[in-house]
Amino acid sequence: MENTLLHALTVFMGFFAIMNPIANVPIFLGLTSDVDNHTAATIALRSVTIAFLIVIVFSIAGKIIFELFGVTLPAFRITGGLIVFFIGLHMLQGNQSSIHHPKEEGSQQSQEAALGIAVSPLATPILAGPGTIATAMNFSASGGFMEMVVTIAMFAVLCVITYVLFVFGGKLVTYVGVTALGAITRMMGLILAVIGTQMVIEGLHGAFKLAG
C-alpha cells in the first residue's frame, strides 16, 4: 500500500511538472480572450478530456507499441528522458519549449473554429505533448496493471485540477501575478529536468543490464 501511494505521488508530480497547469493558465487565457465565458469553459473541458484520452491510449498501448516496433524499455526511457529534460531546461531558462508550446497564428472567427483550439494546441501538444506521453508510457510500462491504473488515475486528477485552473484562470493571474507565474514555471522546469535525468539514468542502467 505504501509503495502504491509513493508511486502515485511520483506519477502525479511528474505529470504536474511537465503539464505545468498553473503556468499554462496565461496561454489558455490568451487563446480564449475573444470568446465568452461559456465557450471558454467548453474549450477547457474539451481540451482536458482529449488530453486524458490520449494518455489512456498510450498508457494502455505502451507495451504493445514496444513489442510491435521492437523497442526496448531502456531505449524508450533514454529517449523520453531526453525529451523531458530539454523541455524542463527550456522552462528553467524562462522559455516555452517549441516542442511543448508551438506558436498559434491567426485568429478564430467562428465558435466552431474557437472550439478547435481545444484539440490543438491545447490538448496536444500543450497538455498531452511528447513529454507527457513519454512520461505516461514510462510509468505504465515499468510496472504491472496497478501501476497503469495509478498512472491513468493521477492524470485524471491533474486534468480536473487543470480544468478548474483554466476556468478560474483570470482570478488566479490577478491574485498571483505574472512574476510569480514565471517563478513557478522555472521551479517546474527544474523538477522536469531532474525527472528527465532520472529516466535517462534508469534507461542506461537497463541497457547495460541487457547488454551484459
N, C-alpha and C positions, 0 to 999 in steps of 0.2 A: 504493500500500500504506500509506504514511504517512497519507494523508488518510482511509483507511478506519479505521485504528487511532484516529485523532483523533476521527472521528465516533463510533466505538464507545464511546470513553471519555466523550464528551459525552452520548451517549444513556444510558449506564449511570449517570452522575452525576445526570442529570435524573430518571430513574426512581427512583434511590436516595433522592434528596431528597424527592420527592413521596410515595413509599410509606413512607419512614422506617421500615424494618422493625425497627430497634432500639427506637425509641420505641413501636412497636406491640406489643412483647412484653408489657408490663403489661396492655394491653387484651385480648390473647389469653388471658393467664393468668386475668384476671377472668371472661371469658366461659366458660372451661373449668374453673373452680375446683371444680365439683360432679361432674366426670366422672373416670374412671380414666385412667391414662397412655396406654393403648392407644387409647381413644376420642379423647383429646386429639390424639394423633398422626394419627389418621384424619381428624379435623376439619382439622388443619393441612394435610395432603396434599390434601384435597378443596378447601380454600379457595384454595390457590395454583394448583391445576390449573384451577379455574373462572376465576380471575383471568387466567391465561395464555390460556385460550381466548377470553375477552372481548377481550383486547388483540390477539390474532391476527385476530379478525373485523374489528375497527376499523382495524387496520393495513393489512389487505388491501383492505377495502371503503371506505377513506377517500376515495379519488379518485372511486369510483363514487357515493358519497353526495354529494360535491361536485357532480358532473355532474347527478345526479338532482334535486337541490333548487336547482340554480343558485347554489351557494355558491362564492365565490372563496376561494383560499388566504389572501390577506391578511385577509379578514373573519374567517376561522376563527382565524388566528393572533392577531388582536387580541382576539377573544372568549376563546379558550383561554388567552391570556397573562394576561388579567384574572382568570380563574378561578384559575390557578396562583398569581398574585400575591397574591390575597386569602387563599388557603389558607396560603401562606407567611407572610403578615402575621399571621394568627391564631396560627400556630406560633411566630413570633418573639416574640409577646406572651405566650407560655406557655399559650395556649388551644388547644383542639381545634376545628377548623373544623366548623360544623354541616353543611357540605356534605360533608365528608370523613368525619366521625365522628358519625353520628346516635346518639341515645340508644337503648339497648336496654332495654326494660322487660319485667318478668316473668321468671319462672324456667323453665328447661327441665325437664320432668317425666320424659320418656322418652328413651331413647338416640337414637331417630329424630329426636325434636324437638331434641336436643342437636346432632346432626349437621346439622340445618337451619341452624344459625348459621354453618356453613361457607359457605353461599350468601349469607346476609345476617345480620349486617352485615359479616362478614369479607371474602369475595370481592369483594363490592360493597356499599357504596361505600368500605370501608376500604382494600383493596388496589387494586382497579380502579375507582376513583371517577371523577368528571368530570375532575379534574385529570390523572389517569393516562391516561385515554382521549384527552384533548386533546393531551397530550404525545406519545402513540404516533402519533396521526393526523398531528400536525405533523411529526414526524421522518420518517414514512413518505412523506407526500405531498410533502415538499420535495425528494425525490430520486428515484432510479430503483429498479430491482429490488434492487440490492445494499444500498441504504440501508434498504429494507424488511426484508430478511433480517437485517441487523445489528440493527435495532430489535427484531425478534422474538427474536433470539438473546440480546441483552443483557437483555431482560425475563425470558427463561428462566433465565439465570444468577442474576438477582435473586430469582426465585421459589425457586430451590434454596437460596439464602442465607436467605431468609425462612423457609422450612420448617425449616431447621436451627436458626435462632434461636427459632422457636416451640417446637420440641421440647425444646430445652435452655434455654428461657427462664427457668425458675426459678433455675438456677445463674447465669445472666447477671445477673439483677436483684440476687441476693445479692452477686455479685462487684463489679459496677459501682456499684450504689446508685441510689436514686431521684433523688437530686440530680444525679448525672452524666447520667442519662437525660434530665432536664429541660434540661440544658445542651446535650445533643446535639440535642434537639428544636428548640431555638432556633437552633442553628447550621444545621440542615437548613432551617429556616424562612427564614433569610437567603438561603441558596443558592436556594431556591424563588422567593423574591421577585425575585431578580436574574434568574433564568431567565424568569420571567413578564414582567418588564420588557423583556428582550431580545426575547421573542416579540412583544410589542406594538410595539416599535420596528421590527422586521422587517416586521410587518403594515402599519404606517403607511407605511413606505418602499415596499412593494409596491403599496399602494393609490394613492399619489401617482404611481407609475410607470404604473399602469393609467389613471389619470385624465388623465395627460399624453399 
